[in-house]
């Protein structure tokens, strides 16, 4: 039997190893999700869409349906990664503030689940695009309106997902800014990003015709996630 001192030393080493693993996995997921979003966009996947052009949009899908299918498969992986990241962040930051840790995991998981719900309908665009290319008259108009409805539903759900992102990110950013979990400046950047995304997305939901400020929030959020992802991934290795 190991002595009490030896046992405590072993438990300490296991605790440090566990923390390092959680940080590396979380950092990897942050950066992996960003890369997936870039690849998805390059393949034609649209998370939100305000302007709809049936001829251009459906024709683009029909020109290369495999490409569009691949983008949806990657989107499913991205949504799953968001849920995994939410769990990892809750494990990392709950010891500092249990309530904010719970808020983080609930809303970031909600973000992933909301986007999962959209994918079966989004997949239908492949068949609609195929039919649209050969249709004419009333049938073509009907398919166009159906596609418009799917794009609109996807856009609204994405905005609600971004509201969940904003609340979840605000929760763990407050933990970072008010503790020594990570450099506090990262937490303040996260607070700024979450407030900008929440405000711009909420404004678009309440007043779709309002000035679009989502680009500012999106850029700030991307910068924040690159920094926190890089720090979590590489700082334990240095």
N, C-alpha and C positions, 0 to 999 in steps of 0.2 A: 504493500500500500504506500502511495506517495505521501510525504509529510504535508501538513496544512500549508506550509510556506511554498512548497513545490507546486501544490495544487493551485494556489492563488496565482503563482507565476505562469502556470500553463493557461489558466483562465484568462489572464491578462493578455497573453500572446494570441489566444484564440479571438479575444475581443478586438484587438488591433487588426488582426488579419481579416476579420469579418467586416470591420469598418472600411478598410482599404478596398476590399472586394465590392462593397456596396457603392463606394465612391466611383470606382472604375466602371462598374456596370452602368451606373446612372449617367456618368459622363459619356460613355459610348452611346447610350440610348438617345441622349440629347442630340449628338452629332449625327447619328444614324437616321433619326427622324428628319433632320434638316436635309440630308442627302436624298432620302426617299422623296421628299416633297419636290426637290429640284428635278429629279428623274421623272416623277409623275407628271409634272408640268411640261417637261420636254416631250413626253409621249402623248400629250393632249388632254390630260386629266384636268378638269376645272373644279376647284373647290367652291368658288362663287362666280356668279355670272349675272351681271345687270343688263347687258345689251345682248339681245337675241337676234340672230340672223339664220333662219332655218336652212336656207340654201347653202350658206357657207359652213355652218356648224355640222349639219347632218351629212353633207357631202364629204367633209373632212373625216368624219368617223367612218363613213362607208368606203372611202378610198383605202383605208388600212385598218380594218376592224381588229386584227390581231394586236396591233399597236395599242389600240384603245383598251382591249381586254387586258393586256399586260399592265397598263396603267391602273386599272381597277384592282387587279391582284396585288400590286405594290401598295395601293391605298389600304387594302385590308391588312397587309403587314404593318403599315404605318399606324393604323388605328390600334392594332394589338400592341405595338411598341409603346404607344401613348399610355395604354392601360398598365403595361409592365413598368414604365417609368413612374407612373403615379404611385404604384406600390413601393418601389424603391425609394422615392422621395419621402413617403410617409415613414418608412423604416429609418431613414437618415435623420429626419427632423422632428419626429414625434417626441423623442427624448427631451428636446429643448422646449417644446410646447405641444402638449397632446391635442388640445382643441384645434389649433391651427394645422397640425398634422392630419387630423381627421377631415378638416375642411379641404385640405389639399387633395387627399386621396379620393374623396367623394366627388369633387367637381372635375378633377382631371380624368377619373374613370368615366364620369358622365360625358365629358368631351369625346372620349373614344367611342362610347356606346352610341351616342347620337349620330356620329358619322358612320358607324357600322350599319345603322338602320337605313341609311340613304343608298347603300350600294346595290341591293337587289333591283331597285327602280332605275338606278343609273345604268345598270347592265342592259336594261330594256332598250336603251337608246341605240344599241347595235342593231337590233331587229327593226326598230323604227327607221333608222337610217337606210337600211337595205330596202325596205318597202317604199320609202319616200323617193328613192332614186328612180323607181319605175312607176310611181303614181302620177295622177293628174287630176285636175279639177277639185271636186269636193273631198275626195279621198286624200289628196295631197294637203289640203287645208286642215283636214282633221288630224293627220299625222303631225303637221306642224304645230298645231295647238297642243297636242298631247306631249310633244317634246318640250314645248315652252313650259307646260305645267311641271314636267319633271325637273327641268333646269331651275324653275322658280322654287320648287320644294327643296331641292338640293341647296340652293343659295340660302334660304331661310334657316334650314337646319344647320348649315355651316356657321351662320351668324350666332345661333344659340350655342353651338359648340365653342365658338370663340368667347362668348360670355362666360362659359364654364372655365375655359383656359384662363381668362382674366382673373376670376375669383380664386381658382386653385393656385395660380402663380403668385397672386398677391399674398396668399396665406403663407407660402413657404419663403417668399421674399422678405416678409416682415420678420420671420424667424431669423433669417440670415442677417438682416440689418440690425437686429437687437440682441444678437448673441455672438459668440466667437466660433460658430460652426464653419464659416467661410469668411473671406474678407468682406467686411460690411459694405464696401462700395458696390459689390456685386448685388447685394440685397437691395440697395437703393436704386440701382439700375433696373432691377426686376420690378420694383414698386412703380417706377415711372412707366415701364413698358406695359404692365398690367393695367394701369389707370388709363393710359393712352388707348390701348386696344379696347378696353371696356367702354370708354366714352365714345370712341368713333363707331364701334359696332352698335352700341345702344342707340346712338343718334340715327344710324342708317335703318335700324329696325323701326324706330318711332317715326322718322321722317325720311323715307327713301329718296326724296328729291333734294335733301340737304347736301351741303358741300361734303365731298368724300375726303375724309382725313385718315382712312384706313392705311394708306401707304406709309404715313409717318409712324403709326403704331406698329405696322408690320415690320418696318426697318428696325425700329427700336427693339422689338421682341426678338428679331433674328440676331441682332448684335448681342443681346442679353444671353440668348441660348448658346451662341458660339462661345462666349466668354465663360459661362458657368459650365458648359459641357467640356470645354478645354481644360478648365481648372480641375474639375472632378476627375477627368480621365488622366491627366498628366502629373498633377501635383503629388499624388502618392508615389509616383515612380521616380521623382527627382530626389 
